Amino acid sequence: MSPEELRAILGEVRNRQVTVDEALRKLKELPFEDLGHTKIDHHRALRTGYPEVIFCAGKTVEQITQIVSSMLTRKNNILATRATDETYKAIKKLRPSAKYNPLARTITIRLKRMEVPRTYIGVVSAGTSDIPIAEEAAVTAEIFGNRVERVYDVGVAGIHRLSENMDRIAGSRVIVAVAGMEGALPSVIGGLVDKPVIAVPTSVGYGACFQGLAALLSMLTSCASGISVVNIDNGFGAGFLASMINKL
């Protein structure tokens, strides 16, 4: 938003040409910032409560740093997903407080203190190999102002491991269940708790898993109620949805 646009809207309010609510609607619909290669939606947080997130895959380091430089002028927390160490080093030069999670492949920059609900999100992984996607979900939920309880490597191949952690899992407001192979974990959890379960299929598994398609189809046809399913390896989408549910 340019200073001229803001002055024009404030002038309309002062001259009673528009109401405060109408002015707020205009602010919400103001144009994005055009960097040439990217059009940044700075007003997304105003409209939806969540700022735009940077998906790094397919973007050059230069493009990502330009996007981050622009977003740093605002006061929203910044999340970049599917980031590399090279990208992190470039962003850290812009903002030394930037944090990199190599497992989740996320970069986070905290510019705003957020009110954290007393309830928490449970992020559960079936196996250790599923942790990178689980971590993406956990980091996403945390940067958006949520408390996260991590319970990892409790898949159905050793169901007793899940039983010992059910109190922590059942105490969540919403549960993100991450699993590859046959993707059975969300169904098991869904039959034991009275909370919504967000199922995340991963591309972990041998040949017949078809890079996560087997887990995806298994989760979509689950006989347990209260389960929603996001796309294969979409930890970000699960963490985002869990945040929205936790803050209802």
VEXTI-633085 format. One record per residue (C-alpha): residue in three letters; chain; x negated, y, z; residue number from 0. Coordinates in Angstrom, 1 decimal. Example, Ala and Ser with C-alpha at 12.3 -4.5 7.8 and 13.67 -1.06 7.14 Angstrom:
// VEXTI-633085
+------+-----+--------+--------+--------+-----+
: type : mol :     xx :     yy :     zz : seq :
+------+-----+--------+--------+--------+-----+
:  ALA :   A :  -12.3 :   -4.5 :    7.8 :   0 :
:  SER :   A :  -13.7 :   -1.1 :    7.1 :   1 :
+------+-----+--------+--------+--------+-----+
END
This chain:
// VEXTI-633085
+------+-----+--------+--------+--------+-----+
: type : mol :     xx :     yy :     zz : seq :
+------+-----+--------+--------+--------+-----+
:  MET :   A :    0.0 :    0.0 :    0.0 :   0 :
:  SER :   A :   -1.4 :    3.4 :   -1.0 :   1 :
:  PRO :   A :   -1.2 :    6.5 :    1.2 :   2 :
:  GLU :   A :    1.0 :    8.1 :   -1.4 :   3 :
:  GLU :   A :    3.5 :    5.3 :   -1.2 :   4 :
:  LEU :   A :    3.6 :    5.4 :    2.5 :   5 :
:  ARG :   A :    4.0 :    9.2 :    2.6 :   6 :
:  ALA :   A :    6.8 :    9.0 :    0.1 :   7 :
:  ILE :   A :    8.8 :    6.5 :    2.1 :   8 :
:  LEU :   A :    8.2 :    8.4 :    5.4 :   9 :
:  GLY :   A :    9.4 :   11.5 :    3.6 :  10 :
:  GLU :   A :   12.6 :    9.8 :    2.6 :  11 :
:  VAL :   A :   13.2 :    8.8 :    6.2 :  12 :
:  ARG :   A :   12.6 :   12.3 :    7.5 :  13 :
:  ASN :   A :   14.9 :   13.8 :    4.9 :  14 :
:  ARG :   A :   17.5 :   11.2 :    5.8 :  15 :
:  GLN :   A :   17.6 :    9.9 :    2.2 :  16 :
:  VAL :   A :   17.2 :    6.4 :    3.4 :  17 :
:  THR :   A :   17.8 :    4.7 :    6.8 :  18 :
:  VAL :   A :   15.0 :    3.1 :    8.8 :  19 :
:  ASP :   A :   16.2 :   -0.4 :    7.7 :  20 :
:  GLU :   A :   16.1 :    0.7 :    4.1 :  21 :
:  ALA :   A :   12.6 :    2.0 :    4.5 :  22 :
:  LEU :   A :   11.5 :   -1.2 :    6.1 :  23 :
:  ARG :   A :   12.9 :   -3.1 :    3.1 :  24 :
:  LYS :   A :   10.9 :   -0.9 :    0.8 :  25 :
:  LEU :   A :    7.8 :   -1.6 :    2.8 :  26 :
:  LYS :   A :    8.4 :   -5.3 :    2.5 :  27 :
:  GLU :   A :    8.7 :   -5.1 :   -1.2 :  28 :
:  LEU :   A :    5.7 :   -2.9 :   -2.0 :  29 :
:  PRO :   A :    3.3 :   -4.1 :   -4.7 :  30 :
:  PHE :   A :    0.4 :   -6.5 :   -4.0 :  31 :
:  GLU :   A :   -3.2 :   -5.5 :   -4.3 :  32 :
:  ASP :   A :   -4.6 :   -6.4 :   -7.7 :  33 :
:  LEU :   A :   -8.3 :   -7.4 :   -7.6 :  34 :
:  GLY :   A :   -8.2 :   -8.5 :  -11.3 :  35 :
:  HIS :   A :   -8.7 :  -12.2 :  -10.6 :  36 :
:  THR :   A :   -6.3 :  -12.2 :   -7.6 :  37 :
:  LYS :   A :   -3.2 :  -10.4 :   -6.6 :  38 :
:  ILE :   A :   -3.2 :  -10.3 :   -2.8 :  39 :
:  ASP :   A :    0.2 :  -10.3 :   -1.1 :  40 :
:  HIS :   A :   -0.6 :   -8.1 :    1.9 :  41 :
:  HIS :   A :    3.0 :   -7.8 :    3.0 :  42 :
:  ARG :   A :    3.7 :  -11.5 :    3.2 :  43 :
:  ALA :   A :    3.2 :  -11.4 :    7.0 :  44 :
:  LEU :   A :    5.8 :   -8.6 :    7.2 :  45 :
:  ARG :   A :    8.3 :  -10.7 :    5.2 :  46 :
:  THR :   A :    7.7 :  -14.2 :    6.5 :  47 :
:  GLY :   A :    5.7 :  -13.8 :    9.8 :  48 :
:  TYR :   A :    2.7 :  -15.5 :    8.3 :  49 :
:  PRO :   A :   -0.1 :  -13.9 :    6.2 :  50 :
:  GLU :   A :   -1.4 :  -15.2 :    2.9 :  51 :
:  VAL :   A :   -3.9 :  -18.1 :    3.1 :  52 :
:  ILE :   A :   -6.9 :  -18.5 :    0.8 :  53 :
:  PHE :   A :   -7.1 :  -21.8 :   -1.0 :  54 :
:  CYS :   A :  -10.8 :  -21.9 :   -1.9 :  55 :
:  ALA :   A :  -10.8 :  -24.9 :   -4.3 :  56 :
:  GLY :   A :  -11.2 :  -23.7 :   -7.9 :  57 :
:  LYS :   A :  -12.3 :  -20.2 :   -6.8 :  58 :
:  THR :   A :  -15.9 :  -18.8 :   -7.1 :  59 :
:  VAL :   A :  -17.7 :  -17.7 :   -4.0 :  60 :
:  GLU :   A :  -17.7 :  -14.1 :   -5.3 :  61 :
:  GLN :   A :  -13.9 :  -14.2 :   -5.8 :  62 :
:  ILE :   A :  -13.4 :  -15.6 :   -2.3 :  63 :
:  THR :   A :  -15.6 :  -12.9 :   -0.7 :  64 :
:  GLN :   A :  -13.8 :  -10.2 :   -2.5 :  65 :
:  ILE :   A :  -10.4 :  -11.6 :   -1.3 :  66 :
:  VAL :   A :  -11.7 :  -11.7 :    2.3 :  67 :
:  SER :   A :  -13.1 :   -8.2 :    2.1 :  68 :
:  SER :   A :   -9.7 :   -6.9 :    1.1 :  69 :
:  MET :   A :   -7.9 :   -8.9 :    3.8 :  70 :
:  LEU :   A :  -10.3 :   -7.7 :    6.4 :  71 :
:  THR :   A :   -8.8 :   -4.2 :    6.0 :  72 :
:  ARG :   A :   -5.6 :   -5.6 :    7.6 :  73 :
:  LYS :   A :   -5.2 :   -6.9 :   11.1 :  74 :
:  ASN :   A :   -3.9 :  -10.4 :   10.4 :  75 :
:  ASN :   A :   -5.9 :  -13.5 :   11.2 :  76 :
:  ILE :   A :   -7.5 :  -15.1 :    8.1 :  77 :
:  LEU :   A :   -7.5 :  -18.7 :    7.1 :  78 :
:  ALA :   A :   -9.4 :  -20.2 :    4.2 :  79 :
:  THR :   A :   -8.9 :  -23.9 :    3.3 :  80 :
:  ARG :   A :  -10.9 :  -26.4 :    1.3 :  81 :
:  ALA :   A :  -14.0 :  -24.2 :    1.8 :  82 :
:  THR :   A :  -17.6 :  -25.1 :    1.4 :  83 :
:  ASP :   A :  -20.6 :  -24.3 :    3.5 :  84 :
:  GLU :   A :  -21.9 :  -22.0 :    0.8 :  85 :
:  THR :   A :  -18.6 :  -20.1 :    0.9 :  86 :
:  TYR :   A :  -18.8 :  -19.9 :    4.7 :  87 :
:  LYS :   A :  -22.3 :  -18.4 :    4.7 :  88 :
:  ALA :   A :  -21.2 :  -15.7 :    2.3 :  89 :
:  ILE :   A :  -18.2 :  -14.9 :    4.4 :  90 :
:  LYS :   A :  -20.2 :  -14.9 :    7.6 :  91 :
:  LYS :   A :  -22.3 :  -12.0 :    6.1 :  92 :
:  LEU :   A :  -19.1 :  -10.0 :    5.8 :  93 :
:  ARG :   A :  -17.8 :  -11.0 :    9.3 :  94 :
:  PRO :   A :  -20.3 :  -12.7 :   11.7 :  95 :
:  SER :   A :  -17.4 :  -13.9 :   13.9 :  96 :
:  ALA :   A :  -16.1 :  -16.2 :   11.1 :  97 :
:  LYS :   A :  -15.9 :  -19.8 :   12.2 :  98 :
:  TYR :   A :  -16.3 :  -22.9 :   10.0 :  99 :
:  ASN :   A :  -14.9 :  -26.3 :   10.7 : 100 :
:  PRO :   A :  -16.9 :  -28.7 :    8.4 : 101 :
:  LEU :   A :  -14.5 :  -31.6 :    9.0 : 102 :
:  ALA :   A :  -11.4 :  -29.6 :    8.1 : 103 :
:  ARG :   A :  -13.3 :  -27.5 :    5.6 : 104 :
:  THR :   A :  -11.6 :  -24.4 :    7.0 : 105 :
:  ILE :   A :  -12.9 :  -20.9 :    7.6 : 106 :
:  THR :   A :  -11.1 :  -18.8 :   10.2 : 107 :
:  ILE :   A :  -11.4 :  -15.1 :   11.2 : 108 :
:  ARG :   A :   -9.5 :  -13.9 :   14.2 : 109 :
:  LEU :   A :   -8.5 :  -10.2 :   13.9 : 110 :
:  LYS :   A :   -5.3 :  -10.4 :   15.9 : 111 :
:  ARG :   A :   -4.4 :  -11.8 :   19.3 : 112 :
:  MET :   A :   -1.2 :  -13.8 :   19.0 : 113 :
:  GLU :   A :    1.3 :  -14.8 :   21.7 : 114 :
:  VAL :   A :    1.0 :  -18.6 :   22.1 : 115 :
:  PRO :   A :    4.1 :  -20.6 :   23.1 : 116 :
:  ARG :   A :    3.9 :  -22.7 :   26.2 : 117 :
:  THR :   A :    5.0 :  -25.7 :   24.1 : 118 :
:  TYR :   A :    2.3 :  -27.5 :   22.0 : 119 :
:  ILE :   A :    1.9 :  -29.3 :   18.7 : 120 :
:  GLY :   A :    0.6 :  -32.8 :   18.7 : 121 :
:  VAL :   A :   -1.7 :  -33.8 :   15.9 : 122 :
:  VAL :   A :   -2.2 :  -37.6 :   15.7 : 123 :
:  SER :   A :   -4.4 :  -39.5 :   13.3 : 124 :
:  ALA :   A :   -4.1 :  -43.2 :   12.5 : 125 :
:  GLY :   A :   -7.9 :  -43.6 :   11.9 : 126 :
:  THR :   A :  -11.1 :  -41.8 :   12.2 : 127 :
:  SER :   A :  -11.2 :  -41.5 :    8.4 : 128 :
:  ASP :   A :   -8.0 :  -39.5 :    8.6 : 129 :
:  ILE :   A :   -9.4 :  -36.9 :   11.0 : 130 :
:  PRO :   A :  -10.5 :  -34.3 :    8.3 : 131 :
:  ILE :   A :   -6.8 :  -33.9 :    7.2 : 132 :
:  ALA :   A :   -5.7 :  -33.9 :   10.8 : 133 :
:  GLU :   A :   -8.2 :  -31.2 :   11.6 : 134 :
:  GLU :   A :   -7.0 :  -29.1 :    8.7 : 135 :
:  ALA :   A :   -3.5 :  -29.3 :   10.3 : 136 :
:  ALA :   A :   -4.8 :  -28.5 :   13.8 : 137 :
:  VAL :   A :   -6.9 :  -25.6 :   12.7 : 138 :
:  THR :   A :   -4.0 :  -24.1 :   10.7 : 139 :
:  ALA :   A :   -1.6 :  -24.4 :   13.7 : 140 :
:  GLU :   A :   -4.2 :  -22.8 :   16.0 : 141 :
:  ILE :   A :   -5.1 :  -19.8 :   13.8 : 142 :
:  PHE :   A :   -1.4 :  -19.0 :   13.7 : 143 :
:  GLY :   A :   -1.1 :  -18.9 :   17.5 : 144 :
:  ASN :   A :   -0.3 :  -22.4 :   18.7 : 145 :
:  ARG :   A :   -1.7 :  -24.8 :   21.3 : 146 :
:  VAL :   A :   -2.7 :  -28.1 :   19.8 : 147 :
:  GLU :   A :   -3.2 :  -31.5 :   21.4 : 148 :
:  ARG :   A :   -5.3 :  -33.9 :   19.3 : 149 :
:  VAL :   A :   -4.9 :  -37.6 :   19.5 : 150 :
:  TYR :   A :   -7.1 :  -39.4 :   17.0 : 151 :
:  ASP :   A :   -7.7 :  -43.0 :   15.9 : 152 :
:  VAL :   A :   -4.5 :  -44.6 :   17.3 : 153 :
:  GLY :   A :   -3.2 :  -46.3 :   14.2 : 154 :
:  VAL :   A :   -1.1 :  -49.5 :   14.1 : 155 :
:  ALA :   A :   -4.0 :  -51.8 :   13.6 : 156 :
:  GLY :   A :   -4.5 :  -51.4 :   17.4 : 157 :
:  ILE :   A :   -1.1 :  -50.4 :   18.6 : 158 :
:  HIS :   A :   -2.2 :  -50.5 :   22.3 : 159 :
:  ARG :   A :   -4.3 :  -47.3 :   21.6 : 160 :
:  LEU :   A :   -1.1 :  -45.5 :   20.7 : 161 :
:  SER :   A :    0.8 :  -46.7 :   23.8 : 162 :
:  GLU :   A :   -1.8 :  -45.3 :   26.1 : 163 :
:  ASN :   A :   -1.4 :  -41.8 :   24.6 : 164 :
:  MET :   A :    2.4 :  -41.7 :   24.2 : 165 :
:  ASP :   A :    2.9 :  -39.3 :   27.1 : 166 :
:  ARG :   A :    0.8 :  -36.6 :   25.4 : 167 :
:  ILE :   A :    2.4 :  -37.3 :   22.1 : 168 :
:  ALA :   A :    6.0 :  -37.3 :   23.4 : 169 :
:  GLY :   A :    5.3 :  -34.1 :   25.3 : 170 :
:  SER :   A :    4.8 :  -32.2 :   22.0 : 171 :
:  ARG :   A :    7.4 :  -29.8 :   20.6 : 172 :
:  VAL :   A :    6.6 :  -31.2 :   17.1 : 173 :
:  ILE :   A :    4.3 :  -33.9 :   16.0 : 174 :
:  VAL :   A :    2.0 :  -34.1 :   12.9 : 175 :
:  ALA :   A :    1.2 :  -37.8 :   12.2 : 176 :
:  VAL :   A :   -1.6 :  -38.3 :    9.7 : 177 :
:  ALA :   A :   -2.2 :  -41.7 :    8.1 : 178 :
:  GLY :   A :   -3.7 :  -43.4 :    5.1 : 179 :
:  MET :   A :   -3.6 :  -47.1 :    4.1 : 180 :
:  GLU :   A :    0.0 :  -48.2 :    4.4 : 181 :
:  GLY :   A :    1.0 :  -45.0 :    6.3 : 182 :
:  ALA :   A :    2.9 :  -46.8 :    9.0 : 183 :
:  LEU :   A :    2.0 :  -44.5 :   12.0 : 184 :
:  PRO :   A :    4.8 :  -41.8 :   11.5 : 185 :
:  SER :   A :    7.5 :  -44.5 :   11.4 : 186 :
:  VAL :   A :    6.2 :  -46.0 :   14.7 : 187 :
:  ILE :   A :    6.0 :  -42.6 :   16.4 : 188 :
:  GLY :   A :    9.4 :  -41.6 :   15.0 : 189 :
:  GLY :   A :   11.0 :  -44.5 :   16.7 : 190 :
:  LEU :   A :    9.6 :  -43.6 :   20.1 : 191 :
:  VAL :   A :   10.1 :  -39.9 :   20.5 : 192 :
:  ASP :   A :   12.9 :  -37.3 :   20.4 : 193 :
:  LYS :   A :   10.8 :  -34.7 :   18.5 : 194 :
:  PRO :   A :   10.5 :  -33.9 :   14.8 : 195 :
:  VAL :   A :    7.6 :  -35.7 :   13.1 : 196 :
:  ILE :   A :    5.8 :  -34.3 :   10.1 : 197 :
:  ALA :   A :    4.2 :  -37.2 :    8.2 : 198 :
:  VAL :   A :    1.0 :  -36.5 :    6.2 : 199 :
:  PRO :   A :   -0.2 :  -39.3 :    3.9 : 200 :
:  THR :   A :   -3.9 :  -39.3 :    3.2 : 201 :
:  SER :   A :   -5.9 :  -40.7 :    0.2 : 202 :
:  VAL :   A :   -7.8 :  -43.0 :    2.6 : 203 :
:  GLY :   A :   -7.6 :  -46.7 :    1.7 : 204 :
:  TYR :   A :   -8.6 :  -49.4 :   -0.7 : 205 :
:  GLY :   A :   -7.6 :  -49.8 :   -4.4 : 206 :
:  ALA :   A :   -3.9 :  -50.5 :   -4.0 : 207 :
:  CYS :   A :   -3.4 :  -47.4 :   -1.9 : 208 :
:  PHE :   A :   -3.6 :  -45.5 :   -5.2 : 209 :
:  GLN :   A :   -5.3 :  -42.5 :   -3.6 : 210 :
:  GLY :   A :   -2.6 :  -42.0 :   -1.0 : 211 :
:  LEU :   A :    0.5 :  -42.8 :   -3.1 : 212 :
:  ALA :   A :    1.2 :  -46.0 :   -1.2 : 213 :
:  ALA :   A :    1.2 :  -44.1 :    2.1 : 214 :
:  LEU :   A :    3.3 :  -41.3 :    0.6 : 215 :
:  LEU :   A :    6.0 :  -43.7 :   -0.6 : 216 :
:  SER :   A :    6.0 :  -45.6 :    2.7 : 217 :
:  MET :   A :    6.6 :  -42.4 :    4.6 : 218 :
:  LEU :   A :    9.3 :  -41.3 :    2.2 : 219 :
:  THR :   A :   11.1 :  -44.6 :    2.7 : 220 :
:  SER :   A :   10.7 :  -44.7 :    6.5 : 221 :
:  CYS :   A :   13.5 :  -46.2 :    8.4 : 222 :
:  ALA :   A :   12.9 :  -43.9 :   11.4 : 223 :
:  SER :   A :   15.0 :  -40.8 :   11.6 : 224 :
:  GLY :   A :   13.6 :  -37.3 :   12.1 : 225 :
:  ILE :   A :   10.6 :  -37.6 :    9.8 : 226 :
:  SER :   A :    9.7 :  -35.1 :    7.1 : 227 :
:  VAL :   A :    6.8 :  -35.7 :    4.7 : 228 :
:  VAL :   A :    4.3 :  -33.4 :    3.1 : 229 :
:  ASN :   A :    2.1 :  -34.0 :    0.1 : 230 :
:  ILE :   A :   -1.0 :  -36.3 :    0.1 : 231 :
:  ASP :   A :   -3.9 :  -34.8 :    2.1 : 232 :
:  ASN :   A :   -1.8 :  -31.6 :    2.8 : 233 :
:  GLY :   A :   -2.9 :  -31.0 :    6.3 : 234 :
:  PHE :   A :   -2.5 :  -27.3 :    5.8 : 235 :
:  GLY :   A :    1.2 :  -27.6 :    4.9 : 236 :
:  ALA :   A :    1.9 :  -29.8 :    7.9 : 237 :
:  GLY :   A :    0.1 :  -27.4 :   10.3 : 238 :
:  PHE :   A :    2.0 :  -24.5 :    8.8 : 239 :
:  LEU :   A :    5.4 :  -26.2 :    9.1 : 240 :
:  ALA :   A :    4.6 :  -27.4 :   12.7 : 241 :
:  SER :   A :    3.8 :  -23.8 :   13.6 : 242 :
:  MET :   A :    7.1 :  -22.6 :   12.3 : 243 :
:  ILE :   A :    9.0 :  -25.3 :   14.3 : 244 :
:  ASN :   A :    7.0 :  -24.6 :   17.4 : 245 :
:  LYS :   A :    7.9 :  -20.9 :   17.3 : 246 :
:  LEU :   A :   11.6 :  -21.3 :   16.6 : 247 :
+------+-----+--------+--------+--------+-----+
END
